[in-house]
Amino acid sequence: MPVGNGGKVTLSQERILATEIPGPRSQALQARKVASVSAGIGTTLPVYVEQAGGGILRDVDGNQLIDFGSGIAVTTVGNASPKVVEAVQRQVADFTHTCFMVTPYEEYIEVCEKLAELTPGDHEKRSALFNSGAEAVENAVKVARHHTGRDAIVVFDHAYHGRTNLTMALTAKNMPYKHGFGPFAGEIYRAPMAYPYRWPGGAEACADEAFEAFVNTVHAQVGEDNCAAVLIEPIQGEGGFIVPPPGWLARVAAWCREQGILFIADEIQTGFARTGDWFASDHEGVVPDLVTTAKGMAGGLPLAAVTGRADVMDSVHAGGLGGTYGGNPVACAAALAAIDTMEASDLPARAREIEAIFVPRLRAIAERHPDRVGDIRGRGAMLALELVSDGPGRTPDAALAGAVHRACSSQGLVTLTCGTFGNVFRFLPPLSIDDRLLSEGLDVFEAAFDEAAAASQ
């Protein structure tokens, strides 16, 4: 169906291949990009978008692409969601900035109130707003260190937490995120991740053995009394959509409480309805001390937050947290409208519906290619295939992932890969996409996978 798009001509919800992809106008813009933008800024698919909405991206050449990426889990409510557009337009007309630390405004407070209501746990909470996920993570670490008087932070293999100096230290993967950018911040320690598909002792032993390895790592390398916080993505994002075994996350959180260590959930990619719950921590009833959020919260505008126990967040001295643009009023207005849309449309339920559509199709691909699909995992509208070259050998196959991605791109399907080994195909469709487009996108993906797998044999 047509989708309203901020007063522009409605955008039909159909895939259209008007030119080759990328088309001539996108190619011309890409030439300008190369001449003016740092080479350090990469582009997954150089088609230049002029309009977007629902589950469609329209490029400057008139191609309409099905979106299975949501700008990396950002446009959860869809691009140019009507309530978001209206709220942003209204706020821009009122004022665009004052700096909350100078002369505050109600929208910032309203966002913090919604975060207190929606994030896990019914305890008293406080929030601080920032611009990006990396900022949120960095400030969560600051809060944890200040509150506990301890220095050490424990993270996990395959983690991704950002690109600032501190968050690069927290991130596990070298290329492209860390390579050549050191030295990094200190007092960061890394524990093995509970990764069922690749756990040396096998998936059935993963929960117990990974928990024991985590506890031993903290005890031997850090010392419990030196550890300020354990920081983890409840479902790892860039590292490969790794879902820990049932019960493991709750055991880690409980152990942290016993040791006086803060448990920080990085819900930047998993939060706000993406995994079928408001937050991925909700799935097992885990209540973090601190939660970091960004991405899907504000309908595409830059906004991030740290939300946590009132005693922890209030332990920081006045002026210790903040930033010139943090909690910008336009971004706050967008977040309030996006959250209202999520609540009114029950988008956690929609994420579960998307999972129910995707999983049987992904399983059918795995049955046809048992030696190439090693694992199907994820929850809600955050799903992935791990690709391998030799079935039981589990050798990562980044080349196949790349080939499938290129084939999808040529047929008008926007896709993303990830994983420490570059061999994970991930799916992050906007929750505003309709079932017909989901089915058509999966048709494109299946054909691309079959073709690429046959060519690589």
URGI-V697549 format. One record per residue. N is the residue number from 1. RES is the residue in three letters. PHI is phi in degrees with one decimal (999 if undefined). PSI is psi in radians with two decimals (* if undefined). D_LAST is the distance of its C-alpha to the last C-alpha in Angstrom with 2 decimals. Layout:
BEGIN
N_RES_PHI_PSI_D_LAST ; N_RES_PHI_PSI_D_LAST
END
This chain:
BEGIN
1_MET_999_2.68_40.37 ; 2_PRO_-63.9_2.59_41.83 ; 3_VAL_-121.9_2.20_42.11 ; 4_GLY_-64.0_2.54_45.12 ; 5_ASN_-142.5_1.24_44.35 ; 6_GLY_63.4_0.60_47.36 ; 7_GLY_88.3_-0.12_49.58 ; 8_LYS_-80.3_3.06_47.07 ; 9_VAL_-58.9_2.41_46.02 ; 10_THR_-60.7_2.58_44.05 ; 11_LEU_-102.9_2.00_40.29 ; 12_SER_-66.0_2.50_38.74 ; 13_GLN_-92.1_1.26_35.96 ; 14_GLU_-147.5_2.58_33.43 ; 15_ARG_-81.1_2.25_30.29 ; 16_ILE_-130.5_2.21_31.26 ; 17_LEU_-108.3_1.61_29.22 ; 18_ALA_-85.0_-0.50_32.14 ; 19_THR_-141.2_3.11_30.43 ; 20_GLU_-62.1_2.82_27.15 ; 21_ILE_-119.8_2.10_26.26 ; 22_PRO_-75.3_2.63_27.86 ; 23_GLY_-81.7_3.12_30.74 ; 24_PRO_-62.3_-0.70_33.43 ; 25_ARG_-68.8_-0.68_35.83 ; 26_SER_-64.6_-0.68_33.25 ; 27_GLN_-63.2_-0.68_32.20 ; 28_ALA_-65.6_-0.72_35.89 ; 29_LEU_-66.5_-0.62_36.37 ; 30_GLN_-64.2_-0.64_33.43 ; 31_ALA_-63.1_-0.71_35.18 ; 32_ARG_-65.8_-0.66_38.32 ; 33_LYS_-60.4_-0.80_36.49 ; 34_VAL_-61.4_-0.59_35.26 ; 35_ALA_-81.4_-0.27_38.85 ; 36_SER_-130.0_-0.32_40.56 ; 37_VAL_-107.7_2.46_38.41 ; 38_SER_-52.2_2.41_37.48 ; 39_ALA_-63.3_-0.30_34.05 ; 40_GLY_-70.8_-0.24_33.83 ; 41_ILE_-93.8_1.79_33.48 ; 42_GLY_-83.0_2.93_29.85 ; 43_THR_-136.5_2.16_28.68 ; 44_THR_-68.7_-0.80_25.52 ; 45_LEU_-140.2_1.86_25.89 ; 46_PRO_-79.6_1.01_28.74 ; 47_VAL_-105.5_2.32_30.21 ; 48_TYR_-97.8_2.07_33.89 ; 49_VAL_-85.9_2.40_35.30 ; 50_GLU_-116.4_-0.27_38.77 ; 51_GLN_-159.8_2.57_39.07 ; 52_ALA_-154.2_2.65_37.42 ; 53_GLY_177.9_2.71_38.30 ; 54_GLY_62.1_-2.06_37.09 ; 55_GLY_-116.9_0.39_33.31 ; 56_ILE_-123.7_2.44_33.24 ; 57_LEU_-114.3_2.19_33.23 ; 58_ARG_-103.7_2.22_34.81 ; 59_ASP_-97.5_3.08_34.25 ; 60_VAL_-69.2_-0.23_36.70 ; 61_ASP_-96.4_0.05_35.10 ; 62_GLY_89.1_0.05_35.59 ; 63_ASN_-74.1_2.50_32.03 ; 64_GLN_-119.0_2.03_32.01 ; 65_LEU_-105.8_2.45_29.06 ; 66_ILE_-76.7_2.34_28.46 ; 67_ASP_-101.5_1.90_28.91 ; 68_PHE_-107.2_0.38_26.75 ; 69_GLY_-124.9_-0.47_28.00 ; 70_SER_53.9_0.60_31.83 ; 71_GLY_58.6_0.67_32.25 ; 72_ILE_62.9_1.06_30.78 ; 73_ALA_68.0_0.46_32.75 ; 74_VAL_-96.9_-0.84_35.95 ; 75_THR_-87.3_1.01_36.71 ; 76_THR_-58.2_-0.74_36.86 ; 77_VAL_-87.2_0.11_39.70 ; 78_GLY_93.4_2.74_38.09 ; 79_ASN_-70.6_2.45_38.97 ; 80_ALA_53.4_0.74_42.66 ; 81_SER_-56.9_2.30_43.54 ; 82_PRO_-53.0_-0.78_47.05 ; 83_LYS_-64.9_-0.63_48.89 ; 84_VAL_-67.3_-0.79_47.33 ; 85_VAL_-58.5_-0.82_48.24 ; 86_GLU_-62.2_-0.77_51.77 ; 87_ALA_-65.1_-0.72_52.27 ; 88_VAL_-66.2_-0.77_51.05 ; 89_GLN_-60.8_-0.73_53.22 ; 90_ARG_-64.8_-0.75_56.21 ; 91_GLN_-69.5_-0.70_55.77 ; 92_VAL_-59.7_-0.66_55.26 ; 93_ALA_-68.9_-0.49_58.51 ; 94_ASP_-80.2_-1.03_60.31 ; 95_PHE_-170.8_2.65_59.09 ; 96_THR_-103.4_-0.30_55.88 ; 97_HIS_-171.6_2.44_56.86 ; 98_THR_-135.0_-0.34_59.70 ; 99_CYS_77.5_1.95_57.94 ; 100_PHE_-59.0_-0.49_58.36 ; 101_MET_-75.9_-0.22_59.90 ; 102_VAL_-102.7_-1.12_62.67 ; 103_THR_-132.0_1.86_63.50 ; 104_PRO_-75.8_3.10_61.38 ; 105_TYR_-151.5_2.75_60.45 ; 106_GLU_-67.3_-0.58_59.86 ; 107_GLU_-58.6_-0.67_56.21 ; 108_TYR_-59.9_-0.82_55.13 ; 109_ILE_-62.6_-0.73_57.12 ; 110_GLU_-61.6_-0.71_55.69 ; 111_VAL_-62.8_-0.77_52.10 ; 112_CYS_-63.5_-0.64_53.13 ; 113_GLU_-64.5_-0.72_54.86 ; 114_LYS_-66.9_-0.66_51.75 ; 115_LEU_-64.1_-0.69_49.68 ; 116_ALA_-63.5_-0.63_52.29 ; 117_GLU_-72.5_-0.69_52.09 ; 118_LEU_-94.7_-0.56_48.31 ; 119_THR_-69.5_2.76_46.93 ; 120_PRO_-59.0_2.49_46.86 ; 121_GLY_95.9_2.61_50.24 ; 122_ASP_-108.0_0.29_53.75 ; 123_HIS_-76.2_2.94_55.38 ; 124_GLU_-70.2_2.36_57.12 ; 125_LYS_-131.9_2.79_54.73 ; 126_ARG_-134.2_2.72_54.88 ; 127_SER_-133.8_2.76_52.37 ; 128_ALA_-133.6_2.43_52.03 ; 129_LEU_-106.3_2.54_50.07 ; 130_PHE_-139.5_-2.91_47.97 ; 131_ASN_-102.8_-0.57_45.59 ; 132_SER_-141.0_2.85_42.11 ; 133_GLY_-59.2_-0.74_40.14 ; 134_ALA_-61.0_-0.71_40.41 ; 135_GLU_-61.3_-0.73_44.18 ; 136_ALA_-62.0_-0.80_44.40 ; 137_VAL_-62.7_-0.79_42.63 ; 138_GLU_-59.7_-0.72_44.77 ; 139_ASN_-73.6_-0.54_47.91 ; 140_ALA_-62.1_-0.70_46.98 ; 141_VAL_-64.7_-0.74_46.83 ; 142_LYS_-58.0_-0.81_50.18 ; 143_VAL_-62.3_-0.80_51.73 ; 144_ALA_-61.2_-0.78_50.47 ; 145_ARG_-65.4_-0.73_51.80 ; 146_HIS_-65.9_-0.76_55.09 ; 147_HIS_-68.6_-0.73_55.67 ; 148_THR_-87.7_-0.38_54.88 ; 149_GLY_71.9_0.27_56.22 ; 150_ARG_-111.8_2.85_53.13 ; 151_ASP_-107.6_-0.63_50.53 ; 152_ALA_-75.7_2.47_47.26 ; 153_ILE_-123.5_2.28_44.29 ; 154_VAL_-106.1_2.24_41.44 ; 155_VAL_-125.1_-2.99_37.96 ; 156_PHE_-130.4_2.75_34.56 ; 157_ASP_-54.4_2.54_31.21 ; 158_HIS_73.3_0.08_28.76 ; 159_ALA_-71.8_2.63_31.82 ; 160_TYR_-133.1_2.20_32.36 ; 161_HIS_-131.8_0.00_36.00 ; 162_GLY_138.6_-3.06_36.47 ; 163_ARG_-122.7_0.06_36.98 ; 164_THR_-72.8_3.04_40.69 ; 165_ASN_-61.0_-0.83_41.70 ; 166_LEU_-65.8_-0.79_42.38 ; 167_THR_-73.7_-0.40_39.36 ; 168_MET_-65.3_-0.66_37.05 ; 169_ALA_-63.3_-0.60_38.53 ; 170_LEU_-74.5_-0.53_37.73 ; 171_THR_-73.7_2.49_34.12 ; 172_ALA_-87.0_-0.65_31.65 ; 173_LYS_-81.4_2.27_28.88 ; 174_ASN_-71.2_-1.03_29.75 ; 175_MET_-103.0_2.21_27.60 ; 176_PRO_-97.0_0.07_28.60 ; 177_TYR_-78.0_-0.56_31.52 ; 178_LYS_-118.9_-0.31_33.51 ; 179_HIS_-58.1_2.09_32.50 ; 180_GLY_80.4_0.08_35.67 ; 181_PHE_-105.1_0.02_37.93 ; 182_GLY_-75.0_3.13_39.74 ; 183_PRO_-74.4_2.70_42.04 ; 184_PHE_-104.6_2.98_41.67 ; 185_ALA_-61.2_2.60_44.19 ; 186_GLY_-95.1_-3.12_45.21 ; 187_GLU_59.6_0.68_45.75 ; 188_ILE_-114.6_2.26_42.21 ; 189_TYR_-126.5_2.54_40.63 ; 190_ARG_-119.9_2.27_37.15 ; 191_ALA_-108.9_2.77_36.47 ; 192_PRO_-64.1_2.43_33.26 ; 193_MET_-86.7_2.49_31.82 ; 194_ALA_-74.8_1.61_31.54 ; 195_TYR_-115.6_1.57_27.75 ; 196_PRO_-54.0_-0.74_27.10 ; 197_TYR_-64.1_-0.59_23.31 ; 198_ARG_-113.7_0.23_23.59 ; 199_TRP_-69.0_2.26_27.14 ; 200_PRO_-55.7_-0.60_27.46 ; 201_GLY_-86.5_0.04_29.72 ; 202_GLY_96.5_2.77_27.57 ; 203_ALA_-60.9_-0.66_28.05 ; 204_GLU_-67.2_-0.53_31.22 ; 205_ALA_-90.3_-0.10_32.92 ; 206_CYS_-60.5_-0.83_31.90 ; 207_ALA_-58.0_-0.89_35.01 ; 208_ASP_-70.0_-0.81_37.55 ; 209_GLU_-68.8_-0.68_35.93 ; 210_ALA_-68.8_-0.64_35.01 ; 211_PHE_-64.4_-0.77_38.56 ; 212_GLU_-62.0_-0.71_40.05 ; 213_ALA_-64.9_-0.68_37.97 ; 214_PHE_-62.2_-0.88_39.14 ; 215_VAL_-60.7_-0.75_42.76 ; 216_ASN_-65.0_-0.65_42.66 ; 217_THR_-62.7_-0.83_41.19 ; 218_VAL_-63.4_-0.78_43.99 ; 219_HIS_-64.9_-0.80_46.64 ; 220_ALA_-80.0_-0.70_45.69 ; 221_GLN_-94.9_-0.41_44.54 ; 222_VAL_-118.5_-0.92_46.66 ; 223_GLY_92.0_2.15_49.47 ; 224_GLU_-56.2_-0.67_49.99 ; 225_ASP_-74.0_-0.17_53.20 ; 226_ASN_-99.0_-0.10_51.51 ; 227_CYS_-93.1_2.08_48.72 ; 228_ALA_-78.9_-0.75_49.45 ; 229_ALA_-157.9_2.68_46.35 ; 230_VAL_-109.6_2.21_42.94 ; 231_LEU_-116.2_2.21_40.65 ; 232_ILE_-149.8_2.54_37.54 ; 233_GLU_-84.0_2.13_35.36 ; 234_PRO_-57.4_-0.60_35.58 ; 235_ILE_-126.1_2.09_31.96 ; 236_GLN_-66.9_2.47_30.39 ; 237_GLY_-93.3_-1.56_29.23 ; 238_GLU_-58.4_-0.47_27.50 ; 239_GLY_-69.7_-0.16_26.57 ; 240_GLY_129.7_0.38_24.09 ; 241_PHE_54.0_0.80_26.27 ; 242_ILE_-80.0_2.13_27.05 ; 243_VAL_-102.5_2.03_29.45 ; 244_PRO_-67.1_2.78_31.67 ; 245_PRO_-66.3_2.69_32.60 ; 246_PRO_-54.2_2.36_35.67 ; 247_GLY_91.3_-0.38_38.91 ; 248_TRP_-66.3_-0.80_37.69 ; 249_LEU_-62.0_-0.74_38.70 ; 250_ALA_-64.9_-0.63_42.09 ; 251_ARG_-65.9_-0.72_42.69 ; 252_VAL_-62.2_-0.79_42.05 ; 253_ALA_-63.3_-0.74_44.41 ; 254_ALA_-65.0_-0.72_47.06 ; 255_TRP_-63.2_-0.70_46.95 ; 256_CYS_-60.4_-0.75_47.39 ; 257_ARG_-60.4_-0.72_50.47 ; 258_GLU_-61.7_-0.55_51.93 ; 259_GLN_-95.7_0.01_51.61 ; 260_GLY_70.8_0.42_52.94 ; 261_ILE_-100.2_2.33_49.61 ; 262_LEU_-74.0_2.44_48.60 ; 263_PHE_-105.4_2.01_45.36 ; 264_ILE_-108.7_2.13_43.74 ; 265_ALA_-98.0_2.06_41.05 ; 266_ASP_-84.6_1.71_39.01 ; 267_GLU_-104.9_0.49_38.51 ; 268_ILE_-64.2_-0.73_37.78 ; 269_GLN_-93.3_-0.49_34.41 ; 270_THR_-88.9_-0.27_35.09 ; 271_GLY_-78.0_2.94_38.64 ; 272_PHE_60.0_1.08_40.37 ; 273_ALA_79.5_-0.10_38.79 ; 274_ARG_-60.7_-0.69_35.13 ; 275_THR_-100.0_0.19_34.29 ; 276_GLY_96.1_-0.12_36.57 ; 277_ASP_-124.9_2.94_39.62 ; 278_TRP_-60.0_-0.69_41.71 ; 279_PHE_-138.4_2.60_40.29 ; 280_ALA_-63.0_-0.51_37.55 ; 281_SER_-61.3_-0.49_40.26 ; 282_ASP_-62.9_-0.47_42.01 ; 283_HIS_-56.9_-0.62_39.38 ; 284_GLU_-115.0_0.25_40.85 ; 285_GLY_69.7_0.44_44.29 ; 286_VAL_-80.4_2.28_43.87 ; 287_VAL_-114.8_1.77_46.64 ; 288_PRO_-71.0_2.77_45.95 ; 289_ASP_-73.8_-0.66_48.85 ; 290_LEU_-135.0_2.52_47.28 ; 291_VAL_-128.7_2.32_44.60 ; 292_THR_-105.3_2.40_43.02 ; 293_THR_-136.6_2.76_42.00 ; 294_ALA_-172.2_-2.28_40.98 ; 295_LYS_34.3_-1.75_38.12 ; 296_GLY_-69.5_-0.06_38.74 ; 297_MET_-66.9_-0.63_42.47 ; 298_ALA_-123.7_0.45_43.87 ; 299_GLY_62.6_0.42_41.88 ; 300_GLY_110.2_-0.20_40.47 ; 301_LEU_-88.3_2.64_43.55 ; 302_PRO_-74.9_1.95_43.57 ; 303_LEU_-155.0_2.41_45.13 ; 304_ALA_-143.1_2.88_44.53 ; 305_ALA_-151.3_2.68_46.63 ; 306_VAL_-115.6_2.17_47.53 ; 307_THR_-123.9_2.38_49.17 ; 308_GLY_-166.8_-3.09_50.72 ; 309_ARG_-50.9_2.38_53.68 ; 310_ALA_-58.5_-0.72_56.90 ; 311_ASP_-66.1_-0.57_58.32 ; 312_VAL_-73.5_-0.88_55.27 ; 313_MET_-66.3_-0.60_54.98 ; 314_ASP_-81.5_-0.09_58.76 ; 315_SER_-73.7_-0.29_59.06 ; 316_VAL_-80.9_2.40_58.12 ; 317_HIS_-65.4_2.67_61.11 ; 318_ALA_-58.5_2.30_61.76 ; 319_GLY_92.7_-0.19_59.90 ; 320_GLY_-73.3_-0.38_57.28 ; 321_LEU_-121.9_2.65_54.64 ; 322_GLY_145.4_-2.82_54.13 ; 323_GLY_157.8_2.63_53.11 ; 324_THR_-56.2_-0.81_54.34 ; 325_TYR_-99.1_-0.11_51.81 ; 326_GLY_-58.7_2.23_50.86 ; 327_GLY_70.4_0.65_51.42 ; 328_ASN_-51.4_2.43_52.04 ; 329_PRO_-62.8_-0.57_53.99 ; 330_VAL_-69.2_-0.76_51.65 ; 331_ALA_-64.0_-0.67_48.63 ; 332_CYS_-64.0_-0.75_50.76 ; 333_ALA_-61.0_-0.72_51.74 ; 334_ALA_-62.4_-0.74_48.10 ; 335_ALA_-63.8_-0.77_47.26 ; 336_LEU_-61.4_-0.69_50.14 ; 337_ALA_-71.0_-0.68_49.06 ; 338_ALA_-64.8_-0.76_45.41 ; 339_ILE_-65.0_-0.70_46.50 ; 340_ASP_-59.7_-0.72_48.91 ; 341_THR_-64.4_-0.76_46.10 ; 342_MET_-60.1_-0.73_43.95 ; 343_GLU_-70.2_-0.82_46.95 ; 344_ALA_-64.0_-0.63_48.08 ; 345_SER_-95.6_0.03_44.66 ; 346_ASP_48.0_1.05_43.73 ; 347_LEU_-67.5_-0.45_40.44 ; 348_PRO_-57.8_-0.70_39.57 ; 349_ALA_-66.0_-0.67_39.57 ; 350_ARG_-62.9_-0.66_37.47 ; 351_ALA_-61.4_-0.67_34.82 ; 352_ARG_-68.2_-0.60_34.77 ; 353_GLU_-63.7_-0.72_34.45 ; 354_ILE_-63.1_-0.72_31.41 ; 355_GLU_-58.2_-0.74_29.84 ; 356_ALA_-65.7_-0.51_30.63 ; 357_ILE_-77.4_-0.74_28.86 ; 358_PHE_-72.3_-0.84_25.72 ; 359_VAL_-59.5_-0.79_25.06 ; 360_PRO_-60.7_-0.62_24.64 ; 361_ARG_-68.4_-0.70_22.15 ; 362_LEU_-67.4_-0.66_20.11 ; 363_ARG_-64.9_-0.64_20.39 ; 364_ALA_-63.9_-0.67_19.16 ; 365_ILE_-63.5_-0.77_15.92 ; 366_ALA_-62.2_-0.64_15.67 ; 367_GLU_-67.6_-0.61_16.46 ; 368_ARG_-75.1_-0.48_13.69 ; 369_HIS_-129.5_1.09_11.08 ; 370_PRO_-64.1_-0.41_12.98 ; 371_ASP_-88.7_-0.06_10.51 ; 372_ARG_-114.5_-0.45_10.01 ; 373_VAL_-103.4_1.88_13.69 ; 374_GLY_-82.3_-0.62_15.98 ; 375_ASP_-155.3_2.51_19.23 ; 376_ILE_-115.7_2.22_21.17 ; 377_ARG_-154.1_2.99_24.49 ; 378_GLY_120.9_-3.14_27.43 ; 379_ARG_-144.7_2.59_30.60 ; 380_GLY_60.8_-2.32_32.07 ; 381_ALA_-98.4_0.62_30.58 ; 382_MET_-132.3_1.50_28.88 ; 383_LEU_-126.6_2.77_25.51 ; 384_ALA_-154.7_2.70_22.10 ; 385_LEU_-115.6_2.29_18.58 ; 386_GLU_-96.7_2.16_17.36 ; 387_LEU_-101.1_2.40_13.63 ; 388_VAL_-133.1_2.90_12.06 ; 389_SER_-101.5_-0.20_9.01 ; 390_ASP_-146.4_0.59_10.42 ; 391_GLY_53.5_-1.95_12.79 ; 392_PRO_-58.9_-0.41_16.12 ; 393_GLY_-71.2_-0.38_15.63 ; 394_ARG_59.1_0.53_15.84 ; 395_THR_-73.9_2.12_14.46 ; 396_PRO_-59.1_2.44_14.84 ; 397_ASP_-121.7_1.40_12.03 ; 398_ALA_-67.6_-0.53_14.29 ; 399_ALA_-63.4_-0.73_11.88 ; 400_LEU_-65.6_-0.74_10.21 ; 401_ALA_-58.7_-0.75_13.87 ; 402_GLY_-65.2_-0.71_14.98 ; 403_ALA_-65.2_-0.72_12.64 ; 404_VAL_-65.3_-0.74_13.79 ; 405_HIS_-58.8_-0.80_17.26 ; 406_ARG_-64.7_-0.68_17.44 ; 407_ALA_-66.0_-0.70_16.40 ; 408_CYS_-63.2_-0.77_19.05 ; 409_SER_-57.9_-0.77_21.55 ; 410_SER_-64.8_-0.38_21.36 ; 411_GLN_-105.0_0.26_22.21 ; 412_GLY_82.1_0.55_25.08 ; 413_LEU_-122.1_2.09_23.94 ; 414_VAL_-84.5_2.09_24.98 ; 415_THR_-131.3_2.89_22.75 ; 416_LEU_-134.2_2.57_22.86 ; 417_THR_-115.4_2.94_20.80 ; 418_CYS_-164.8_-2.91_22.49 ; 419_GLY_104.5_2.54_22.46 ; 420_THR_-54.6_-0.59_23.55 ; 421_PHE_-102.3_0.10_20.01 ; 422_GLY_69.2_0.36_19.15 ; 423_ASN_-116.0_0.29_16.47 ; 424_VAL_-110.0_2.23_18.67 ; 425_PHE_-96.2_2.11_18.85 ; 426_ARG_-115.0_2.63_22.53 ; 427_PHE_-125.5_2.14_24.67 ; 428_LEU_-137.0_1.04_28.33 ; 429_PRO_-66.8_2.63_29.74 ; 430_PRO_-61.6_2.55_33.47 ; 431_LEU_-76.2_-0.06_35.50 ; 432_SER_-87.8_-0.11_37.26 ; 433_ILE_-70.2_2.55_34.27 ; 434_ASP_-91.1_2.87_34.86 ; 435_ASP_-62.9_-0.60_32.85 ; 436_ARG_-64.4_-0.74_32.03 ; 437_LEU_-68.3_-0.66_30.36 ; 438_LEU_-57.7_-0.82_28.48 ; 439_SER_-63.4_-0.75_27.15 ; 440_GLU_-65.8_-0.72_26.28 ; 441_GLY_-62.0_-0.69_24.53 ; 442_LEU_-67.5_-0.59_22.43 ; 443_ASP_-59.9_-0.80_21.65 ; 444_VAL_-61.8_-0.79_20.43 ; 445_PHE_-62.4_-0.79_18.36 ; 446_GLU_-58.4_-0.82_16.76 ; 447_ALA_-62.5_-0.73_15.89 ; 448_ALA_-63.9_-0.73_14.54 ; 449_PHE_-65.8_-0.83_12.38 ; 450_ASP_-58.0_-0.77_11.03 ; 451_GLU_-64.9_-0.83_10.43 ; 452_ALA_-67.4_-0.70_8.89 ; 453_ALA_-64.4_-0.72_6.53 ; 454_ALA_-65.0_-0.69_5.55 ; 455_ALA_-69.7_-0.43_5.70 ; 456_SER_-93.0_0.01_3.80 ; 457_GLN_-75.8_*_0.00
END
